[in-house]
Amino acid sequence: MNATHNPQMPKVNSPASHSEIRIRGEDTADGLRIWAKEEIKNAPARVYELGRFLFTASIGGIGVMATLAKLNTKAAAAGISMDALLMVSLAAFGLSMLFALLMAIPKQWKLDGDTDLLAQHKTLIARGQLWTVIWCLVWLTGVLFGLVSVFR
């Protein structure tokens, strides 16, 4: 290797090399603008992807509860296939699937010159947050009723 200094490359400890990598106020502002645009652009996709995930979790919940019920030797020995608590659990999981599907349906936009995009964006985010909370409550209801049914 040649130990000579390349005149086009600044020295590592020189003031010029440090100022080239410092972020200026304009760089920060540009980055924030890009970030805000991406947040606005990707918000609907996040709700859609979350809905897909929650739908999968709902299906998985049904599968877990059905498997636990099948493996429950007390219920099998007593000849009980499903009790009311397990039915409530499965109904809650079914309802959580419905909410997950509703979350995954893309929103239809009607945009014109009078449309307030910020208001539309806020509405979409609030809708996603509300449906996520509702899904969680319904899904947890299914889990709790299922666990009580299977392990009592």
C-alpha positions as CSV (number, residue, x, y, z in Angstrom):
1,M,0.0,0.0,0.0
2,N,1.2,3.5,-0.8
3,A,1.2,5.7,2.3
4,T,1.1,9.0,0.3
5,H,-1.8,11.3,0.9
6,N,-4.4,11.7,-1.8
7,P,-5.0,15.5,-2.3
8,Q,-8.7,15.0,-3.1
9,M,-9.3,13.3,0.2
10,P,-9.3,15.6,3.3
11,K,-7.2,14.5,6.3
12,V,-9.2,12.6,8.8
13,N,-8.5,15.0,11.6
14,S,-8.9,18.2,9.6
15,P,-11.7,20.6,10.3
16,A,-13.0,20.3,6.7
17,S,-13.6,16.5,7.1
18,H,-15.8,17.1,10.2
19,S,-17.9,19.9,8.7
20,E,-18.7,17.7,5.7
21,I,-20.5,15.1,7.8
22,R,-22.3,17.5,10.2
23,I,-26.0,17.9,9.7
24,R,-27.0,21.4,9.1
25,G,-30.4,22.9,9.9
26,E,-31.5,22.7,6.3
27,D,-30.6,19.0,6.3
28,T,-32.7,18.4,9.4
29,A,-35.7,20.3,7.9
30,D,-35.4,18.4,4.6
31,G,-35.3,15.1,6.5
32,L,-38.4,16.1,8.6
33,R,-40.3,17.1,5.4
34,I,-39.4,13.7,3.8
35,W,-40.4,11.9,7.0
36,A,-43.7,13.7,7.2
37,K,-44.5,13.0,3.6
38,E,-43.7,9.3,4.1
39,E,-45.9,9.2,7.2
40,I,-48.8,10.7,5.4
41,K,-48.2,8.4,2.4
42,N,-47.8,5.2,4.4
43,A,-50.5,5.6,7.0
44,P,-53.3,3.8,5.1
45,A,-51.0,0.9,4.3
46,R,-50.2,0.5,8.0
47,V,-53.8,0.0,8.9
48,Y,-54.2,-2.4,6.0
49,E,-51.2,-4.4,7.1
50,L,-52.3,-4.3,10.7
51,G,-55.7,-5.6,9.7
52,R,-54.1,-8.5,7.8
53,F,-52.0,-9.4,10.9
54,L,-55.0,-9.2,13.2
55,F,-57.1,-11.3,10.9
56,T,-54.3,-14.0,11.1
57,A,-54.2,-13.7,14.9
58,S,-58.0,-14.1,15.0
59,I,-57.8,-17.3,12.9
60,G,-54.9,-18.5,15.1
61,G,-57.0,-17.9,18.2
62,I,-59.7,-20.1,16.9
63,G,-57.2,-22.8,16.0
64,V,-55.6,-22.6,19.5
65,M,-58.9,-22.8,21.3
66,A,-60.2,-25.6,19.2
67,T,-56.9,-27.5,19.8
68,L,-57.0,-26.9,23.5
69,A,-60.6,-28.0,23.7
70,K,-59.8,-31.2,21.7
71,L,-56.9,-32.0,24.0
72,N,-58.9,-31.3,27.2
73,T,-59.2,-34.8,28.5
74,K,-61.8,-33.9,31.1
75,A,-64.2,-32.6,28.5
76,A,-63.6,-35.6,26.3
77,A,-64.1,-38.1,29.2
78,A,-67.3,-36.4,30.2
79,G,-68.6,-36.4,26.6
80,I,-68.8,-32.6,26.4
81,S,-67.7,-31.3,23.1
82,M,-68.3,-27.6,23.5
83,D,-69.7,-25.6,26.4
84,A,-71.2,-22.1,26.4
85,L,-67.9,-20.4,27.4
86,L,-66.1,-22.0,24.4
87,M,-68.9,-20.9,22.1
88,V,-68.6,-17.3,23.4
89,S,-64.9,-17.6,22.8
90,L,-65.3,-18.7,19.2
91,A,-67.9,-16.1,18.6
92,A,-65.6,-13.4,19.9
93,F,-62.8,-14.7,17.6
94,G,-65.2,-14.6,14.7
95,L,-66.1,-11.0,15.5
96,S,-62.5,-10.1,15.8
97,M,-62.0,-11.5,12.3
98,L,-64.8,-9.3,11.1
99,F,-63.1,-6.2,12.6
100,A,-59.8,-7.2,11.1
101,L,-61.4,-7.6,7.7
102,L,-63.0,-4.2,8.0
103,M,-59.6,-2.7,8.8
104,A,-58.1,-4.3,5.7
105,I,-60.7,-2.9,3.3
106,P,-59.0,0.1,1.6
107,K,-60.7,3.5,2.1
108,Q,-62.2,5.0,-1.0
109,W,-61.1,8.6,-1.4
110,K,-63.1,11.4,-3.1
111,L,-60.7,14.3,-3.5
112,D,-61.4,17.6,-5.0
113,G,-60.1,21.2,-4.5
114,D,-62.1,21.6,-1.3
115,T,-60.8,18.4,0.4
116,D,-58.8,19.0,3.6
117,L,-56.1,16.3,3.3
118,L,-54.9,16.8,6.8
119,A,-58.5,16.2,8.2
120,Q,-58.8,13.1,6.0
121,H,-55.5,11.9,7.2
122,K,-56.4,12.4,10.9
123,T,-59.8,10.7,10.3
124,L,-58.0,7.7,8.8
125,I,-55.5,7.4,11.6
126,A,-58.2,7.8,14.3
127,R,-60.3,5.1,12.6
128,G,-57.3,2.7,12.6
129,Q,-56.6,3.4,16.2
130,L,-60.3,2.9,17.2
131,W,-60.6,-0.3,15.3
132,T,-57.4,-1.6,16.7
133,V,-58.6,-1.1,20.3
134,I,-62.0,-2.7,19.5
135,W,-60.2,-5.6,17.9
136,C,-57.9,-6.1,20.9
137,L,-60.9,-6.0,23.3
138,V,-62.9,-8.5,21.3
139,W,-59.9,-10.8,20.8
140,L,-59.0,-10.7,24.5
141,T,-62.6,-11.6,25.3
142,G,-62.2,-14.6,23.1
143,V,-58.9,-15.6,24.7
144,L,-60.2,-15.2,28.2
145,F,-63.5,-17.1,27.7
146,G,-61.6,-19.8,25.8
147,L,-59.0,-20.3,28.5
148,V,-61.6,-20.4,31.2
149,S,-63.6,-22.9,29.2
150,V,-60.7,-25.2,28.5
151,F,-58.9,-25.1,31.8
152,R,-61.7,-24.9,34.4
